[in-house]
Each structure stands twice: as C-alpha cells, then as structure tokens.
Amino acid sequence: MHTELLSVKEACVALNCGVTKLYKLFNDQKIKAIKCEGRTFVTRAEIEAFIASLENYKPQKMRDV
C-alpha cells in the first residue's frame, strides 16, 4: 500500500490555508499529523477525509501539489 505524505507546506497548499491554521487543526485533532525525525507530515488521505467531513462539502478533485 502506498501512502502519500505531504509536508506542512504542501498540506497548506492543498487546504488553501496557512501554517497557523494547519497546526490549529492538528491541536484540535481534526487532522492527524505524523512526526518523523523532527519533521511533520500529513497523509493525503487524512486531508481528503477532513475535507469530506466539512459541512457544505461538494466533492471535487483535490489539486495536486
């Protein structure tokens, strides 16, 4: 199974948000972060699940980063 990991910067681009907002989502446990050797990553599946959980969500293709 292939899991695509996104850096914090890439996750921000995918979500169209800033770093502060992304870390708030981590702290609020709305998105699960993965730590590896001091770096923070997010799986693409985690971002897609978060987007799908939002009210008024209308499915569309997630933009590539």
C-alpha positions in Angstrom: 0.0 0.0 0.0 1.3 3.4 -1.0 0.6 6.3 1.4 1.4 9.8 0.1 2.9 12.0 2.7 2.7 15.8 2.4 4.9 18.3 4.1 3.3 21.0 6.2 3.8 23.4 3.3 2.2 21.0 0.8 -0.7 20.4 3.1 -1.3 24.1 3.4 -1.4 24.4 -0.3 -3.8 21.5 -0.6 -6.1 23.0 2.1 -5.6 26.6 0.9 -4.7 27.7 4.5 -1.8 29.0 6.4 0.6 27.1 8.7 -1.0 28.5 11.9 -4.4 27.2 10.8 -3.0 23.8 9.9 -1.4 23.5 13.4 -4.7 24.5 15.0 -6.3 21.7 13.1 -3.6 19.4 14.5 -4.1 20.6 18.0 -7.9 20.3 17.7 -7.4 16.8 16.5 -9.3 17.4 13.3 -6.3 16.3 11.2 -3.7 13.8 12.4 -0.1 14.7 11.9 2.8 12.3 11.5 6.2 13.2 13.0 9.4 11.7 11.6 12.8 12.8 12.7 11.6 16.3 13.7 9.6 16.9 10.6 5.8 17.0 10.4 3.8 15.3 7.6 0.2 14.7 6.8 -1.2 11.9 4.6 -3.2 12.9 1.6 -6.0 10.5 2.8 -6.1 12.5 6.1 -6.6 15.7 4.2 -9.3 14.2 2.0 -11.1 12.8 5.0 -11.1 16.2 6.7 -12.4 17.9 3.6 -15.2 15.3 3.3 -16.2 15.9 6.9 -16.9 19.6 6.4 -20.4 20.9 6.1 -21.5 22.0 2.7 -18.7 19.9 1.1 -19.2 19.2 -2.6 -16.8 16.6 -4.0 -14.2 17.7 -6.4 -10.8 16.6 -7.4 -8.1 17.7 -4.9 -5.4 19.8 -6.5 -2.0 18.3 -6.9 0.9 19.8 -5.0 
